Amino acid sequence: MAVTEALATMVNIKNEAYKITTDEIQVVSIGTGATLIPIKGFTDSDISEYPFLMLDQNKPKLTSDIKGLAEAILEEPPDAASYISHIALGGEARNGSTPRIIRLNPVIQPLLIDDKWMLPDGFKPKLFKRLMNLGMDAVEPQEVKDIIQLGYLWLSDKVPNQAVRYNTTNFACQIGYPKFSDALSAWK
């Protein structure tokens, strides 16, 4: 929305109307964390270090479909908004193109290493599972400790930074900054 409004707005500078160009807009988008778990049969590998690092395909069922839809509505907009903003600001759709926005957001996800989904460095299985299942209303002391630990791991580049666009079969960053330090350098 902010990018759309900036592109649509005429600014008054010294009593003259001035339209902002895409080259004059700089965007830093800061998130509160996301979760990305591979689904068996839809990624480059169905092998994982721990069973919880992959989701099984579920048979269609009204209650789980409604729950999944509600979660997608809450989870998906930042992903789509980042990519839409990138394109609206003149970014290219090709892999490896220079991002037109900087996305800062830790992603709780396994990493595909040697054809196997693995825990990122610094994660113990219990911590990853707790973060994976963390609700939006996290306020309990252990939940807050887990979020702080996630922050430290992200700031030390052990947890991926959210891409503007990623490969859906191996989660590799196609557009954006795969590590916090990369995104921070671009911001500076």
N, C-alpha and C positions, 0 to 999 in steps of 0.2 A: 504494500500500500504506500509506503513512504517513497519508493522509487517512482511509482505512478504519479503520486501527487507532485513530486519534485519536477517530473517531466512535463506535467500539465500546468504548472504554476508560472505565471509571469511575475517577475520580481521588480520592484520599483527601486532603481538606483539613481540617485540625484535627479529625481523627478522624471526619469525616463523608464519606460517599460522594457524589460530585458528578459528574454527566455533562456533558461538554463539549458546547457547542452549536456549530452551524456558524458562527455569528457570532463565536465566540471563536477560531476557527482561521484563522491567516494562513499562506499557503504561498508560498515563493519556490523555484521549480524552476530549477536551473542546469544547462545542458547543455554539451556539448563540441563542438557544431557539428552541422549537418545539411546535406544537399544536396537541393534540389528543382529538378528539370529538367522543363520541359514536354514532353509527348509529342505529336507531330504528330497532328492529328485530334481531340484531346481538350481543346483550349484555345480561347480566344477568337481566337487568331491562329496561323497556321502560318508567319509571316514572322519571320525572326531576323537580327540583325546579323551573326552568325557561325553556320555550320552546327552547331557543337558545342553551341550554346545550346538546341537542341531534339533530342529523341531520336526516331528513327523507330520506328514500330510494328514489332515483330518477329513473324515467323510463329512459331506455337507449336513448341517444340523442347524435348525432355526436359531436356537439359543446361542450356540457358539458363533454362528455367522453374525448375529446382531451385536454380540460382544466384540467380535473382530472388527466390524464396521465402525463401532463407536471408538475403539482404540485407534483405528486408522485415521479417523477424522481428527483425533487429538494429536496424533503423531505425524501425519503426512504433511500438513501445510508448511512447516518450515523447510522441509526438503524441496517441495515443489516451489515455494516462494523464492528460495535461494537460486534455483536454476532459472526461473522466470525472470528474476531481477537481473541475473547475469546476461541473459539474452536481450532484455529490454534496454540494457545499458550498452549494447553493441558487442557483447561477447559472442564468440563463435561456439557452435555446437560440437566441433571436433575435439576428440580426446587430446589432452595436453595443451589446450588453448589457455591463454592467460586469463585467469579469473577476473571478472569485473567487480566482484564483491569479495570481501573477506569474511568467511564463516568461522566463528570460534565456538566450538561445541564438542564436548567429549562424547565418544560413542562407545557404549558397552557392546563389544562384539568380539567373537573369536577371530583369530587370524589364520589364514590359509598358508601353512608352511609345509613344503614338501608333500603336497597333495593331502594334507591332514589339517582339520580345523583344530587349533590349539588355543589355550589360554594365553592372553598377552602376558609379557614379563611383569612380574610383581603381583600377579593375581593368584590368590589361593582359590580353590574351587568354591568354598563356602561364600567368600566375599562376592565372587562373580554371580553366583546364584541369587544371593540376596539383592544385589544391584539390578539384576535382570528382572526380578519380580517386584521391584520397588514401585510403590504407588505414587501418584501425584501429590498425595497428602502426607508425605514423609515428615514426621516430627519426633518420632521416638528417638531416645538417645543413641541406640545402635544404628538406626537409619541415618542420623546426622553424621555419626562417625564414619559410616560407609561412604557417604557423599564426600566428606572431607578427604578420605583415602583415594576416592576416584579422582578428585581434583589434583591431588599430589601426583598420582600416576599420569594423568593427562599433561600436567605442566612439565613432567620429566620425559615426555614423548613415549611413554609406555602404553598409553591408551590412544587409539586413533582419534584424530580430529575429523569432524564431519566434512565430507566432501560436498562441493556444490553439485557434483554429479559423480556417481560411482558405478562400477561394473556390477551388475546384479548377480553374476555367477561366481565371482571371487572377491567382491567388495573392494577391489582396488580403486583408488582415487583416479578418476578420469579428468575431472576439472576441479581445481581447488587446491587446498593445502592439506596433505595427509597427516601432518604433525603440527602440534601446537606451536613449536618453535618456528616452523616455516610460516605459519599464518601471522605470528607475532612480528617476524622480520618484515613481511609484506606490509603489515599495518604501519610499522615504523617508517 
